[in-house]
Amino acid sequence: MNKAAQWIVGLNAVASAVEHDADNVREILLEAGGKNSRITDLEQQARRMGIEVRRVAQNALDGVAGGLRHQGAVARYAAARTWDEHDLPELIEAAEGKALVLVLDGVQDPHNLGACLRSAAAAGVTAVVFPKDKAVQLNATVRKTSAGAADTIPVFSVTNLSRTLRDLQKIGVWIYGLAGDAEASLYAIDLKGNVALVLGSEGDGLRRLTRENCDQLVKIPMPGDFESLNVSVATGVALFEAVRQRQA
């Protein structure tokens, strides 16, 4: 697992880091004079766990947050929880034939990536995969938008997405790419086994090589006037169709 120091911003993101990965929280800055009970609870929890906590002026928090809404809390975090791609087969095997992988092909907007991670955590995904190039990576905005999900699920930033898809196929994962021009409906396919759902970027959708490395292309039926959904909305729809089938 690779480590990189960074700041995480926002009350939910900081609280999640303390709860799920306290060993890597180096310092927490809280707004001086703030009477928010959640901030008080966070401060008490952090101090009990031996994490350094400092109360600072709001303008100091504003400077660290870089324009993000910090809600009176930021933290210096020593590990961005990205996983080595060689760890992915082990996670698939541990899922015992029920792996659910979310693959995001070139999502550019950090708010969209954060929202996708939040849906992925809620759906209990095995892993989230996205490319290192031409895609947003985990940053403070992503972590804040994910409401802590970035700390709770394995996230893989891979060098070659097409190769990763082929590697997943070799270990028994069926790859479904979502595309508006597909013939098959998402609701008509079996999502109960080892499955990867692949969604494209906000503007261009799936790249050509990504499409070619999918086992099948499927679409979300939309009887309304719009031809496509925001990628984070489409992610939620696709993941929870898989959840529905697995609970049926």
Secondary structure, DSSP 8 states (H G I E B T S, - for coil): -B---EEEESHHHHHHHHHHHGGGEEEEEEETT---HHHHHHHHHHHHTT-EEEEE-HHHHHHHHTTS--TTEEEEES---EE-GGGHHHHHHHTTT--EEEEEES---HHHHHHHHHHHHHHT-SEEEEESSSS--S-HHHHHHTTTGGGTS-EEEES-HHHHHHHHHHTT-EEEEE-TT-SEEGGGS--SSSEEEEEEBTTTBS-HHHHHT-SEEEE----SS-S---HHHHHHHHHHHHHHHHH-
